[in-house]
Amino acid sequence: DSGVTQTPKHLITATGQRVTLRCSPRSGDLSVYWYQQSLDQGLQFLIQYYNGEERAKGNILERFSAQQFPDLHSELNLSSLELGDSALYFCASSVGGRFVHEQYFGPGTRLTVT
Amino acid sequence: AQKITQTQPGMFVQEKEAVTLDCTYDTSDQSYGLFWYKQPSSGEMIFLIYQGSYDEQNATEGRYSLNFQKARKSANLVISASQLGDSAMYFCAMREGMDSNYQLIWGAGTKLIIKP
């Protein structure tokens, strides 16, 4: 158990809908990262937050947004969903900082868009 | 251009044998880090081992070691005495720079199957 929690574990929804994925980082971790893992694109970095502020942005679509709250939990919002958004969405956390290396991953949320 | 290349889509290895999973990388940064993660069929991503570009010794963690050849830009994962539970996808990833704001760049993964 990495200490990172994600809810829900599975989500099935229809095209055009909006969903929110939630992540709670490990105790003491300030950085939260979101990744998308799909069969055709592999693992893709979406976005990073550090202590409530957006710090890095990757291949995140405009239909997707995220935030990190004062209690450090984070939410990833996916809107106007398309079939191609079906994927496993991971949240990872790390302490953050120059000499900290590994990111610890949550169990993921498997999103199926029908 | 691919930043992380894992050339072995799949591997079959006999139980108790050692296995080497290949990873080559491409970066112009002097400071970077290389990671290996394991993803079993259950889906979670498990951190295995880390090697920093300035680390002089190859990283080791239990049965895992990283064969780091900087000049060749390779960071192969070696699993000694493989076990059935090692069957999983293995991903190599790179962190460029040592800034606190970093993202991991991932390889396509290698599916390792351990045969009894």
Contacts between the chains, C-beta under 8 A, distances in Angstrom:
chain1	res1	chain2	res2	distance
A	2	B	44	7.4
A	2	B	46	7.8
A	31	B	100	7.4
A	33	B	103	7.0
A	33	B	104	7.7
A	35	B	104	7.9
A	42	B	106	6.2
A	42	B	108	5.4
A	42	B	109	7.1
A	43	B	91	6.7
A	43	B	93	7.9
A	43	B	104	8.0
A	43	B	106	4.0
A	44	B	106	7.8
A	45	B	103	4.1
A	45	B	104	6.4
A	45	B	105	7.4
A	48	B	101	6.4
A	48	B	102	7.9
A	48	B	103	6.3
A	50	B	100	6.7
A	50	B	101	6.7
A	55	B	100	7.6
A	55	B	101	4.0
A	56	B	101	4.8
A	56	B	102	7.0
A	56	B	103	5.4
A	58	B	103	5.6
A	88	B	43	6.3
A	90	B	45	6.3
A	92	B	45	7.5
A	96	B	100	5.2
A	97	B	100	5.0
A	98	B	98	5.4
A	98	B	99	7.2
A	98	B	100	5.7
A	99	B	98	7.5
A	100	B	100	7.9
A	101	B	33	5.7
A	101	B	35	7.5
A	101	B	50	4.7
A	101	B	52	7.3
A	101	B	95	7.4
A	102	B	35	6.7
A	102	B	47	4.6
A	102	B	50	5.8
A	103	B	47	7.3
A	103	B	104	6.6
A	104	B	47	6.5
A	105	B	37	7.6
A	105	B	44	6.4
A	105	B	45	3.8
A	105	B	46	7.6
A	105	B	47	7.6
A	106	B	44	7.8
A	107	B	43	6.8
A	107	B	44	5.0
A	108	B	43	5.4
A	108	B	44	6.8
A	108	B	45	7.8
A	110	B	43	7.4
